[in-house]
Amino acid sequence: MAAAGAHRPGPLKQQNKAHKGGKHSGSSQRRAGGRAPVKAQPRRRLRDLNRVDRRHQALQLRRQRKEAVLAEKRSLGSRDGPPHLVVVVVLHGRAAAHGALRLLQSQDSAIVRADEGRAGGFALLCPRLKQRWRFVTAQAGDLHAVLDLAKVADSLLFILDPVDGWDSAGEHCLSCLFAQGLPSYALAVPGGTDLPPKKRIDARKKLSKSVEKRFPEAKLFPLNTEQESSLLLRHLSSQKQRHLAFRDRRAHLLARAAEFVPSQDSGLVGTLKVSGFVRGQTLDVNSLVHIVGHGDFQLSQVDAPPDPLSLNPRVVKGQKRSQDMEVQDDSGNGADEMEEDVKVLMKADPSKQECLQSEVVPDPMEGEQTWPTEEELQEAEDSLKANRRVVKVPKGTSKYQAAWIVDDGEEGSEEDDDDDEDDDMDDDLMEEAVSQEGESSEEEAGEEDSETMTVSECLRDDQYDEKMEEDEQMLERYKQQRMDEMFPDEVDTPRDVPARVRFQKYRGLKSFRTSPWDPKENLPRDYARIFQFQDFSRTRKNLFRQIEKEETEGASVGWYVTLHVCNVPVSVMESFKEGKPLVLFSLLPHEQKMSVLNFLVRRHPGNSEPVRAKEELIFHCGFRRFRASPLFSQHTSADKHKLERFLRPDAALVVTVYAPITFPPASVLLFKQRSNGMHDLIATGSLLSVDPDRIVIKRLVLSGHPFKIFTKTAVVRYMFFNREDVMWFKPVELRTKWGRRGHIKEPLGTHGHMKCHFDGQLKSQDTVLLNLYKRVFPKWTFDPHVPEPVPWVRSESALPEREVEME
């Protein structure tokens, strides 16, 4: 009876398709034993939560993040954490920085201690608030000091002018800081009280509008009274901290005191004892440290001297303090503090210590096999006799000297073997250079009879001529860049050298995107000196996972330690005595080794000068800075990337150099040094990868003109100038600027004319093109020494791009 009242589906019931088991893991399990067990279900089903549980989980995560932010705020500047490091950056020449620092020192019940390193730096201790700060001053014109201090600063305090805000040097400084990575910041405006009240309000509105473009949602803090300075300090201590990824995963330290102990062998090298507060991560004595601007070094031991900025009254009970603020100068007894009550925390273990080897030393005999047999030696001697040639030599020439004399017919092939010269010279101007050589050789006889005359110094101005020469060079670069934009990669076929010899290292590709290219083929000798990872992304993930989970033994964050750095040149101590900041970063494993680094950069809009590939540039990558001559290539998802001859202003490019390994993320800044010593910011970006197998392809385009046009064939000239070259390049596919494709059928005559077949009829104004490709590699031009830049001034002599006219 129950079955009679059962529901029967109607004609409109949805009919679902039956599940078809494909070739995946579930089909084999179903064929083997029916339904899959519960443990074999995917994790997604096991993690499914109902609505209440999802709400509860989201609430827990939100609470954990909030507690982490509060704990970070409480630890920074407290008794257990490092002092709150505030870098004061003056963005205008008229900004009243000294008055602002005096107001910050005038806090009630505050103790001020002057730094022994930099002039103008001081520490501010507030036992009542249980807070401690360290203020370090940096001028916007001192670019290296600003960037080095911003790498380790907890907060930046920008000092603005009440009328103009910042000048051109301040604008340049802000561009560099934004590109490197901006920590937490505050904007202070001291002064402005001498203006009339009405003009004061107008100036403040104008300043707020200009600040909104650079710092959206930022608040301006006036700094003219003690109350306003207290509000500024409260804002600095309570604002949320911004994290810079490259420093949060590495231990870093800003030196407060330093002492140099020369070695017994030489006074130029010794042990540098650097004292400061550990930040970022736990510092391991067996890891390497990088002194910014000076190089990588090893540690011998880590000491724990007494904390000079302690909030504990037991440390300072022997000193009488008045109720008012009192400045204490610790520069005299800085070395004594490092000597008394010093505890050795740890010493380096030679078996666990990282080595300083940065390059692989290649063995030139590694590819050699056994010693040649007597038959092989006799065969080589016979071949030498057979290849002997008779040349005319001057009297008294030995056999060894005669072997180096080159016949006229061999000069072209000898020049073509030099690949570096081929990469450096402009291929577009090669024919012109050869013709000039011919003209100069013909005029040599006439020059011998010519007279020479001297021009007096009063007829010319040296400085004016040098400036004109720079303008001429700049104009020539603009013309080359415009030619490359109008006719990309096109070169003229040389007439004095066969094309099959001139372009013998190039090859044709059926498709640039899909044709194979072996990344291990014909590698240069420099690739024997670098290191390569089997899987770089996996090594990076494992390394960062160990940093987050495992407890590393060493000096914890917030400890005041003294690091004994071995084999440091005395120039490091001299720069610290001059007032320059001394910043140390601990290196992750493998970061001292050389490899091929690829940076993804975009042209900075404030600079429009043409930048050619393989020009020397200055790199600021994370915590390193160095000089190198990079390659530019397109940023695509393919396995091959086309070389760019110039740094494009409208697209992101990849910059490739030999440099020490750095694990991303890391910001990168590219500077170009002017002739007067200034550093211009030309591009900004980030580290893309560490990959020596990234293939950069240089393309050459040979062009020809259709001479006679038929239905689907045409006679093309001016691409080659002899019959043998046409036969040599016959397998390479042709294309035209109007989209036709074809191939060479046969040569006509002996002067380079050729019959070509296309997929359609050509237009008379069309141009026939032949693409050739060659893999290129960067040059080993890595130099860790970067000269100190001259204070930056906006260049007025740069030619605007619209004034350049092509002839």
Residue pairs with C-beta under 8 A, 6 or more apart in sequence:
21 27
21 30
21 31
26 36
29 36
29 40
30 36
49 57
69 240
72 241
73 237
73 238
73 240
73 241
75 81
75 558
76 82
76 84
76 154
76 237
76 241
77 83
77 84
77 131
77 132
77 133
77 237
78 130
78 131
78 132
79 130
79 310
79 311
79 312
80 558
81 557
81 558
82 277
82 278
82 279
82 557
82 558
83 123
83 132
83 133
83 134
83 277
83 309
84 131
84 132
84 133
84 134
84 154
84 155
84 236
84 237
85 133
85 134
85 136
85 152
85 153
85 154
85 155
85 254
85 279
86 133
86 134
86 135
86 136
86 153
86 154
86 155
86 156
86 157
86 236
87 135
87 136
87 137
87 138
87 146
87 149
87 150
87 153
87 155
87 156
87 157
88 97
88 100
88 101
88 135
88 136
88 137
88 138
88 157
88 159
89 138
89 140
89 146
89 156
89 157
89 158
89 159
89 173
89 177
90 97
90 137
90 138
90 139
90 140
90 159
90 170
91 140
91 158
91 159
91 160
91 161
91 165
91 166
91 167
91 170
91 173
91 174
92 140
92 159
92 160
92 161
92 164
92 165
92 166
92 167
92 170
93 167
93 169
94 161
94 164
95 159
95 160
95 161
95 190
95 191
96 159
96 190
96 191
97 137
97 159
97 190
99 190
99 191
100 159
100 188
100 190
100 223
100 229
101 120
101 122
101 135
101 137
103 190
103 223
103 224
103 225
103 226
103 228
103 229
104 124
104 135
104 229
104 232
104 233
105 112
105 122
105 124
105 325
105 327
106 226
106 229
106 325
107 124
107 126
107 226
107 229
107 230
107 233
107 325
108 128
109 126
109 127
109 128
109 323
110 124
110 125
110 126
110 325
111 124
111 125
111 126
111 127
111 321
111 325
111 326
111 328
112 122
112 123
112 124
112 125
112 325
112 326
112 327
112 328
113 122
113 123
113 125
113 308
113 309
113 327
113 328
113 329
113 330
114 121
114 122
114 123
114 327
114 328
114 329
114 330
114 331
115 121
115 122
115 123
115 134
115 136
115 256
115 330
115 331
116 256
116 257
116 330
116 331
116 334
117 255
117 256
117 257
117 258
117 576
117 579
117 581
117 582
118 136
118 137
118 579
118 580
118 581
119 137
119 579
120 136
120 137
121 134
121 135
121 136
121 137
122 134
122 135
122 327
123 132
123 133
123 134
123 135
123 309
124 132
124 133
124 134
124 135
125 132
125 309
125 311
126 132
127 311
127 313
130 311
131 237
132 309
132 311
133 233
133 236
133 237
134 256
134 309
135 157
136 149
136 153
136 254
136 581
138 145
138 146
138 149
138 581
139 145
139 146
140 146
140 166
140 169
140 170
140 172
140 173
141 169
141 791
141 792
142 791
143 172
143 173
143 176
143 679
143 789
143 792
144 293
144 580
144 625
144 786
144 788
144 789
145 580
145 581
146 173
146 176
146 177
147 176
147 177
147 180
147 620
147 669
148 292
148 293
148 581
148 583
149 254
149 581
149 583
150 156
150 177
150 180
150 181
150 182
150 183
151 180
151 244
151 247
151 252
151 292
151 583
151 585
151 623
152 247
152 252
152 253
152 254
152 279
152 583
153 183
154 183
154 184
154 241
155 183
155 184
155 185
155 186
155 236
155 239
156 177
156 182
156 183
156 184
156 185
156 186
157 185
157 186
157 188
157 232
157 236
158 185
158 186
158 187
158 188
159 188
159 190
160 166
160 187
160 188
160 189
160 207
160 211
160 220
161 167
161 189
161 191
162 189
162 190
162 191
162 192
162 195
162 200
162 203
162 204
162 207
163 192
163 195
163 203
163 206
163 207
165 207
165 210
165 211
166 174
168 792
168 793
168 794
169 791
169 792
169 793
172 606
172 681
172 792
172 794
173 792
174 214
175 604
175 606
175 681
175 684
176 669
176 681
179 604
179 667
179 669
179 681
179 684
180 620
180 667
180 669
181 244
181 246
181 667
182 242
183 241
183 242
183 244
184 236
184 239
184 240
184 241
184 242
185 215
185 218
186 219
186 221
186 232
186 235
186 236
186 239
187 211
187 215
187 218
187 219
187 220
187 221
188 220
188 221
188 222
188 223
188 232
189 207
189 220
189 221
189 222
189 223
190 222
190 223
190 224
191 224
192 200
192 203
192 204
192 222
192 224
193 200
193 224
195 203
204 220
207 220
208 220
211 218
211 220
212 218
219 235
221 228
221 231
221 232
221 235
222 228
223 229
223 232
245 665
245 666
246 622
246 623
246 662
246 665
246 666
246 667
247 279
247 280
247 585
247 623
248 280
248 281
249 280
249 281
249 544
249 547
249 588
249 663
250 280
250 281
250 585
250 586
250 587
250 588
250 623
251 278
251 279
251 280
251 281
251 282
251 283
251 284
251 554
251 555
251 557
251 585
251 586
252 279
252 280
252 583
252 584
252 585
252 586
252 623
253 274
253 276
253 277
253 278
253 279
253 283
253 561
253 563
253 583
253 584
254 276
254 277
254 279
254 581
254 582
254 583
255 274
255 275
255 276
255 576
255 581
255 582
255 583
255 584
256 275
256 276
256 277
256 308
257 274
257 275
257 276
257 334
257 335
257 337
257 338
258 272
258 273
258 274
258 275
258 573
258 576
258 582
259 272
259 273
259 335
259 338
260 270
260 271
260 272
260 273
260 568
260 570
260 572
260 573
261 270
261 271
261 272
261 273
262 268
262 269
262 270
262 570
263 269
263 270
263 271
263 567
267 570
268 569
268 570
269 567
269 568
269 569
269 570
270 567
270 568
270 570
271 300
271 564
271 565
271 566
271 567
271 568
272 564
272 565
272 568
272 572
272 573
273 338
273 562
273 563
273 564
273 565
274 562
274 563
274 565
274 582
274 584
275 305
275 338
275 560
275 561
275 562
275 563
276 560
276 561
276 584
277 558
277 559
277 560
277 561
278 555
278 556
278 557
278 558
278 559
278 561
279 557
280 557
281 547
281 552
281 557
281 586
282 551
282 552
282 553
282 554
282 555
282 556
282 557
283 302
283 554
283 555
283 561
283 563
283 586
284 552
284 553
284 554
284 586
285 299
285 301
285 302
285 345
285 346
285 347
285 348
285 554
285 555
286 299
286 348
286 349
286 352
286 353
286 354
287 299
287 354
287 586
287 587
287 588
287 589
288 296
288 297
288 298
288 299
288 354
288 356
288 586
288 587
288 591
288 592
289 296
289 297
289 298
289 299
289 563
289 565
289 584
289 585
289 586
289 587
290 296
290 297
290 584
290 585
290 586
290 587
290 591
290 623
290 624
291 297
291 565
291 568
291 572
291 582
291 583
291 584
292 583
292 584
292 585
292 623
292 624
292 625
293 575
293 625
293 786
294 568
294 569
294 571
294 572
295 784
296 356
296 358
296 587
296 592
296 660
297 356
297 565
297 566
297 567
297 568
298 348
298 353
298 354
298 356
298 565
298 566
298 567
299 348
299 563
299 564
299 565
299 566
300 347
300 348
300 564
300 565
300 566
301 344
301 345
301 346
301 347
301 348
301 564
302 344
302 345
302 346
302 347
302 554
302 555
302 561
302 562
302 563
302 564
303 338
303 342
303 343
303 344
303 345
303 561
303 562
303 564
304 342
304 343
304 344
304 345
304 555
304 559
304 560
304 561
304 562
305 337
305 338
305 340
305 341
305 342
305 343
305 560
305 561
305 562
306 315
306 337
306 340
306 341
306 560
307 315
307 560
308 330
308 337
308 560
309 560
310 316
319 328
330 337
338 562
342 562
345 555
345 561
346 553
346 554
346 555
354 587
354 589
354 592
356 592
357 592
357 593
358 592
358 593
358 594
358 660
359 529
359 530
359 593
359 594
360 528
360 529
360 530
360 531
361 529
362 525
362 528
362 529
372 380
389 407
391 402
391 405
391 407
393 401
393 402
393 405
397 405
406 414
412 496
412 497
412 498
412 501
413 501
415 421
416 422
416 497
416 501
416 502
416 504
419 505
420 779
422 505
423 614
423 698
423 776
424 614
425 433
426 480
427 491
427 700
428 480
428 483
428 490
428 491
428 492
430 491
430 492
430 494
431 492
431 494
431 495
434 494
434 496
467 797
470 675
470 797
471 797
471 799
474 609
474 798
474 799
475 799
475 804
477 609
477 610
477 612
478 610
478 799
478 801
478 804
479 804
479 806
480 610
480 612
480 646
481 610
481 646
482 804
482 806
483 806
484 645
484 646
486 806
488 701
489 645
489 699
489 700
489 701
490 701
490 702
490 703
490 769
491 700
491 701
491 702
493 499
493 502
493 702
493 718
493 719
493 720
493 721
493 725
494 502
495 721
498 722
498 724
498 725
499 702
499 720
499 721
499 725
499 728
499 729
500 724
500 725
500 728
500 729
503 700
503 772
505 774
506 700
506 772
506 773
506 774
507 772
507 773
507 774
508 729
508 731
508 732
508 733
508 770
508 771
508 772
508 773
509 515
509 771
509 773
510 733
512 640
512 642
512 697
512 699
512 771
512 773
513 638
513 640
517 639
517 640
517 695
517 697
517 775
519 693
519 695
520 693
521 775
522 775
523 777
524 777
526 658
526 777
526 780
527 692
527 777
529 594
529 780
530 593
530 594
530 595
530 596
530 658
530 692
531 590
531 593
531 594
531 595
531 661
532 595
532 692
532 693
533 539
533 590
533 690
536 689
536 690
536 691
539 590
540 663
540 664
543 588
543 589
543 663
544 663
555 561
563 584
565 584
572 582
575 582
576 582
583 623
585 623
588 663
590 661
591 660
591 661
591 662
591 663
592 660
592 661
593 660
593 661
594 658
594 659
594 660
594 661
594 782
595 658
595 659
595 660
595 661
595 690
595 692
596 656
596 657
596 658
596 690
596 691
596 692
596 694
596 778
597 621
597 656
597 657
597 658
597 659
597 661
597 662
597 687
597 689
597 690
598 654
598 655
598 656
598 687
598 688
598 689
598 690
598 691
598 694
599 619
599 621
599 654
599 655
599 656
599 657
599 668
599 685
599 686
599 687
599 688
600 635
600 652
600 653
600 654
600 655
600 685
600 686
600 687
600 688
601 652
601 653
601 654
601 655
601 668
601 670
601 683
601 684
601 685
602 651
602 652
602 653
602 683
602 684
602 685
603 647
603 648
603 649
603 650
603 682
603 683
604 681
604 682
604 683
604 684
606 681
607 672
607 680
607 681
607 682
608 649
608 798
608 800
608 801
609 672
609 680
609 682
609 798
610 646
610 647
611 617
611 646
611 647
611 672
611 682
611 683
612 645
612 646
612 647
613 630
613 631
613 632
613 643
613 644
613 645
613 646
613 647
614 629
614 630
614 631
614 779
615 629
615 672
616 627
616 628
616 629
616 673
616 781
617 627
617 628
617 629
617 630
617 670
617 671
617 672
617 682
618 625
618 626
618 627
618 670
618 671
618 672
618 673
618 679
618 786
619 625
619 626
619 627
619 628
619 657
619 659
619 668
619 669
619 670
619 671
620 667
620 668
620 669
620 671
621 659
621 662
621 666
621 667
621 668
621 687
622 662
622 666
622 667
622 668
622 687
624 659
624 660
624 662
624 784
625 786
626 659
626 782
626 783
626 784
626 786
627 781
627 782
627 783
627 784
627 785
627 786
628 657
628 658
628 659
628 778
628 781
628 782
628 783
629 657
629 778
629 779
629 781
630 655
630 656
630 657
630 778
631 643
631 655
631 656
631 657
631 696
631 776
631 777
631 778
632 643
632 644
632 645
632 646
632 647
632 648
632 653
632 654
632 655
633 641
633 642
633 643
633 644
633 653
633 654
633 656
633 696
634 641
634 642
634 644
634 651
634 653
634 654
635 641
635 651
635 652
635 653
635 654
639 695
640 695
640 697
641 654
641 694
641 695
641 696
641 697
642 696
642 697
642 698
642 699
643 696
643 697
643 698
643 699
643 776
644 653
647 653
647 682
647 683
652 685
654 688
654 694
655 668
655 670
655 683
655 685
656 694
656 696
656 778
657 778
657 782
658 778
658 779
658 780
658 781
658 782
659 782
661 690
662 687
662 690
663 690
664 686
664 687
664 688
664 689
665 686
665 687
666 686
666 687
667 684
667 685
667 686
667 687
668 684
668 685
668 686
668 687
669 681
669 683
669 684
670 681
670 682
670 683
670 684
670 685
671 679
671 680
671 681
671 682
671 789
672 679
672 680
672 682
673 679
673 680
673 787
673 789
674 680
674 795
676 790
677 787
677 789
677 790
678 789
678 790
678 791
678 792
678 793
678 795
679 789
679 792
680 792
680 795
695 775
696 775
696 776
696 777
697 773
697 774
697 775
697 776
698 773
698 774
698 775
698 776
699 771
699 772
699 773
700 771
700 772
700 773
700 774
701 769
701 770
701 771
701 772
702 719
702 720
702 769
702 770
702 772
703 718
703 719
703 767
703 768
703 769
703 770
704 716
704 717
704 718
704 719
704 720
704 767
704 768
704 769
704 770
705 716
705 717
705 718
705 767
705 768
706 714
706 715
706 716
706 762
706 764
706 766
706 768
707 714
707 715
707 716
707 717
707 753
708 714
708 715
709 761
709 762
709 764
710 761
711 761
712 757
712 758
712 759
712 760
712 761
713 745
713 755
713 756
713 757
713 758
714 755
714 756
714 758
714 762
714 768
715 748
715 753
715 754
715 755
715 756
716 753
716 754
716 756
716 768
717 751
717 752
717 753
717 754
718 752
719 752
719 754
719 768
719 770
720 726
720 729
720 752
720 754
721 751
721 752
722 750
722 751
722 752
723 747
723 749
723 750
723 752
725 752
726 744
726 747
726 752
726 754
727 747
729 744
729 770
730 743
730 744
732 743
732 744
732 770
732 771
732 772
733 741
733 742
733 743
734 741
734 742
734 743
734 744
734 756
734 758
734 768
734 769
734 770
735 741
735 742
735 768
735 769
735 771
736 742
736 758
736 762
736 766
736 767
736 768
736 769
737 766
737 767
737 769
738 762
738 763
738 766
740 758
740 759
740 760
740 762
740 766
741 758
741 759
742 756
742 757
742 758
742 759
743 756
743 757
744 754
744 755
744 756
745 754
745 755
745 756
745 757
746 754
746 755
747 753
747 754
747 755
748 754
748 755
756 768
762 768
